């Protein structure tokens, strides 16, 4: 009962906000207030936010009327709707209405259409610049990871040979100290190809490979391979002791067992 009372109090606090938004946007103010009151009182406060969000983002009554007039061919309405849409940064739609108004002889519409075109070009250029910057940053991060993995050239060769053998290498992830890819054919996931950064003491690589307990992606892959071999699902690992490149198949329901691709990998690693 206490929770219901709290919800009723909250709905009363929200009522003026709902009334104002409904009056400005949709009309039927008291209907919207009633709906919000019922939702808040009997379901919960968070549900009552839905009509408020809807009213806030929906088109107001004046704009809806203006849009209707513009769609019926009113030149001034088309121009004014374009001005409104420009103020909302909807330059593509605004340009469309300015062009329609200009085609019917509105004297100022063409200049506004040109303004929209410039804004659109600036927006496209800014987006392209952001994407290029993000891609450059991603590539730099990728190169830094590659530099930490001495056997990356073997990984690249394995990818090439596997592709030549009809396999697909997908979902490649570059992490700190680890590169991993799914090996697929005909959308069937057969396992994972990986290349790792060596332990801190490269000379003790073979010795460390039999031990788990340290942190780092190298030891994580050691554990993953052990789990693959010990799983109740048939699994097989190809990770020679002298190599920082390896792969596994099966060992988990998401990997279909297929040791053929491991044989291809073994031929590359040697």
DODO-750984 format. One line per 3 residues: number of its first residue (from 1); their letters; for each residue x, y, z of C-alpha. Coordinates in steps of 0.02 Angstrom, whole numbers. Layout:
BEGIN
NUM> a> X/Y/Z; ... .
// end
This chain:
BEGIN
1> xxx> 0/0/0; 142/118/43; 219/94/-129 .
4> xxx> 53/136/-214; 39/295/-111; 215/344/-161 .
7> xxx> 174/312/-345; 17/419/-331; 119/562/-257 .
10> xxx> 246/547/-398; 108/547/-529; 37/707/-455 .
13> xxx> 209/786/-467; 223/731/-649; 47/790/-696 .
16> xxx> 95/973/-735; 238/916/-846; 125/796/-942 .
19> xxx> -11/929/-957; 112/1057/-1028; 189/937/-1153 .
22> xxx> 21/869/-1210; -49/1043/-1233; 101/1094/-1336 .
25> xxx> 121/935/-1437; -37/830/-1454; -190/904/-1369 .
28> xxx> -309/801/-1259; -208/859/-1108; -315/778/-974 .
31> xxx> -318/611/-1064; -127/608/-1061; -126/660/-878 .
34> xxx> -248/520/-838; -147/389/-931; 12/442/-842 .
37> xxx> -77/441/-673; -141/263/-699; 27/198/-759 .
40> xxx> 120/277/-614; -6/227/-480; -37/46/-527 .
43> xxx> 116/-11/-625; 261/98/-571; 350/263/-588 .
46> xxx> 468/206/-725; 325/153/-839; 247/326/-822 .
49> xxx> 403/400/-901; 354/323/-1070; 215/448/-1114 .
52> xxx> 325/592/-1056; 467/537/-1169; 345/513/-1313 .
55> xxx> 268/685/-1289; 439/766/-1276; 505/696/-1440 .
58> xxx> 347/695/-1546; 307/835/-1666; 208/979/-1590 .
61> xxx> 34/1025/-1650; 88/1181/-1745; 222/1086/-1841 .
64> xxx> 100/947/-1880; -21/1073/-1953; 120/1157/-2049 .
67> xxx> 176/990/-2119; 0/951/-2176; -10/1118/-2268 .
70> xxx> 161/1089/-2347; 109/917/-2408; -44/997/-2489 .
73> xxx> 72/1111/-2590; 67/1273/-2490; 228/1362/-2542 .
76> xxx> 247/1467/-2384; 212/1315/-2275; 347/1218/-2368 .
79> xxx> 471/1359/-2340; 425/1381/-2156; 433/1194/-2126 .
82> xxx> 608/1195/-2203; 660/1336/-2085; 593/1237/-1936 .
85> xxx> 684/1079/-1989; 846/1177/-2012; 832/1234/-1832 .
88> xxx> 823/1051/-1782; 978/1010/-1889; 871/902/-2005 .
91> xxx> 957/974/-2157; 915/836/-2281; 728/848/-2253 .
94> xxx> 736/1038/-2244; 824/1046/-2412; 687/938/-2487 .
97> xxx> 553/1061/-2432; 654/1212/-2487; 676/1135/-2659 .
100> xxx> 488/1106/-2672; 453/1286/-2621; 585/1351/-2743 .
103> xxx> 508/1250/-2885; 345/1343/-2852; 431/1512/-2859 .
106> xxx> 470/1554/-2677; 606/1687/-2690; 707/1641/-2533 .
109> xxx> 693/1452/-2542; 839/1422/-2659; 965/1514/-2550 .
112> xxx> 904/1414/-2399; 921/1254/-2500; 1102/1301/-2537 .
115> xxx> 1133/1330/-2352; 1065/1156/-2316; 1177/1081/-2450 .
118> xxx> 1331/1161/-2371; 1279/1100/-2198; 1252/923/-2265 .
121> xxx> 1423/925/-2349; 1503/986/-2187; 1415/850/-2089 .
124> xxx> 1470/715/-2212; 1649/781/-2209; 1652/785/-2019 .
127> xxx> 1586/607/-2009; 1716/548/-2135; 1853/634/-2034 .
130> xxx> 1795/551/-1873; 1787/380/-1957; 1961/405/-2033 .
133> xxx> 2031/456/-1864; 1951/305/-1780; 2016/188/-1916 .
136> xxx> 2193/261/-1900; 2187/241/-1711; 2126/62/-1729 .
139> xxx> 2263/22/-1855; 2396/99/-1741; 2333/-6/-1596 .
142> xxx> 2336/-160/-1707; 2515/-126/-1761; 2571/-103/-1581 .
145> xxx> 2497/-272/-1536; 2577/-353/-1688; 2747/-286/-1634 .
148> xxx> 2732/-383/-1470; 2705/-550/-1559; 2868/-617/-1634 .
151> xxx> 2784/-754/-1737; 2654/-642/-1819; 2728/-682/-1991 .
154> xxx> 2688/-865/-1960; 2510/-819/-1911; 2492/-720/-2073 .
157> xxx> 2558/-867/-2173; 2436/-984/-2085; 2292/-868/-2128 .
160> xxx> 2346/-864/-2311; 2366/-1053/-2326; 2202/-1088/-2237 .
163> xxx> 2110/-971/-2354; 2193/-1056/-2502; 2128/-1220/-2432 .
166> xxx> 1949/-1157/-2432; 1931/-1098/-2252; 1866/-930/-2196 .
169> xxx> 1957/-830/-2063; 1832/-718/-1973; 1804/-611/-1819 .
172> xxx> 1989/-576/-1794; 2020/-491/-1627; 2179/-398/-1581 .
175> xxx> 2203/-394/-1394; 2354/-349/-1290; 2468/-499/-1313 .
178> xxx> 2345/-602/-1415; 2274/-615/-1590; 2133/-738/-1618 .
181> xxx> 2020/-784/-1764; 1880/-906/-1797; 1913/-1037/-1931 .
184> xxx> 1756/-1074/-2032; 1695/-1157/-2189; 1518/-1139/-2255 .
187> xxx> 1476/-1038/-2097; 1524/-1186/-1985; 1644/-1137/-1846 .
190> xxx> 1783/-1267/-1832; 1890/-1184/-1700; 2012/-1046/-1665 .
193> xxx> 2179/-992/-1737; 2286/-887/-1621; 2454/-803/-1599 .
196> xxx> 2517/-749/-1429; 2648/-640/-1350; 2781/-748/-1264 .
199> xxx> 2800/-756/-1075; 2916/-629/-994; 3060/-753/-1006 .
202> xxx> 3060/-815/-1186; 3196/-943/-1146; 3079/-1033/-1027 .
205> xxx> 2939/-1041/-1155; 2928/-1231/-1162; 2939/-1248/-973 .
208> xxx> 2806/-1115/-941; 2690/-1192/-1066; 2658/-1337/-948 .
211> xxx> 2610/-1220/-806; 2459/-1111/-777; 2437/-986/-638 .
214> xxx> 2516/-827/-702; 2409/-693/-780; 2417/-640/-962 .
217> xxx> 2346/-697/-1127; 2482/-827/-1155; 2431/-922/-1001 .
220> xxx> 2248/-896/-1039; 2274/-985/-1205; 2368/-1123/-1115 .
223> xxx> 2216/-1150/-1004; 2096/-1140/-1152; 2195/-1276/-1242 .
226> xxx> 2199/-1385/-1087; 2011/-1363/-1067; 1988/-1412/-1251 .
229> xxx> 2085/-1574/-1224; 1998/-1614/-1060; 1822/-1570/-1116 .
232> xxx> 1687/-1703/-1129; 1669/-1640/-1308; 1801/-1709/-1426 .
235> xxx> 1940/-1583/-1450; 2114/-1571/-1523; 2253/-1441/-1508 .
238> xxx> 2394/-1397/-1627; 2520/-1291/-1532; 2700/-1351/-1550 .
241> xxx> 2815/-1309/-1406; 2929/-1203/-1514; 2786/-1095/-1582 .
244> xxx> 2686/-946/-1525; 2553/-987/-1656; 2425/-1124/-1630 .
247> xxx> 2247/-1178/-1648; 2116/-1294/-1580; 1958/-1378/-1640 .
250> xxx> 1809/-1451/-1548; 1809/-1457/-1359; 1655/-1346/-1351 .
253> xxx> 1480/-1351/-1428; 1516/-1191/-1526; 1662/-1275/-1619 .
256> xxx> 1628/-1418/-1740; 1769/-1546/-1727; 1876/-1546/-1885 .
259> xxx> 2060/-1590/-1871; 2089/-1567/-2058; 2121/-1380/-2037 .
262> xxx> 2240/-1416/-1893; 2341/-1524/-2013; 2351/-1376/-2132 .
265> xxx> 2408/-1268/-1985; 2537/-1398/-1934; 2610/-1394/-2110 .
268> xxx> 2636/-1207/-2093; 2708/-1207/-1917; 2820/-1357/-1952 .
// end
